[in-house]
Amino acid sequence: MGLVRTRIPIKVDSDIIAAQQAGREMARGLGLGLADQTRLAAAISELTCNATHYARGGAFDIIDMSNQSDINIQVVVEHYGRGIPNGGKAMDHGFSTGGGFGASVPTIKSLVDQFNIESEPGYTKAIIAIIRNNPATTQPATS
């Protein structure tokens, strides 16, 4: 259990779809429900679209970091675009560095349990995670 990694280079739209599918498949394989599969796929779509739009590509990693008590899927998307000036403000609705609506990053944040952005000129790394109790090891309550 844990530390299974899949890497997909992100260069074209079909890579975004491949990344979404990898996320759904891992989530399904670990026993997550359809809602969590959909949330993960949507977050992956936003992150990988940003990599193709703002950086002309990057890399996508999805990692099963589950253990006996938790199902833990971590996604890392890296790219070498212009970076996000004032990355903390990027978490706010309406803040945009690319001329858009400024909804992408806050939307991702609302879909996942953990979200972190590291950015500097020429490099951005976004890390998200969905973490759920592992039903296979959850003990029933006793009275």
PyMOL commands that set and color helices and strands:
alter all, ss='L'
color gray80, all
select helices_A, chain A and resi 13-29+34-55+89-91+104-111
alter helices_A, ss='H'
color red, helices_A
select strands_A, chain A and resi 4-10+58-64+70-79+114-120+123-133
alter strands_A, ss='S'
color yellow, strands_A
deselect
rebuild
show_as cartoon
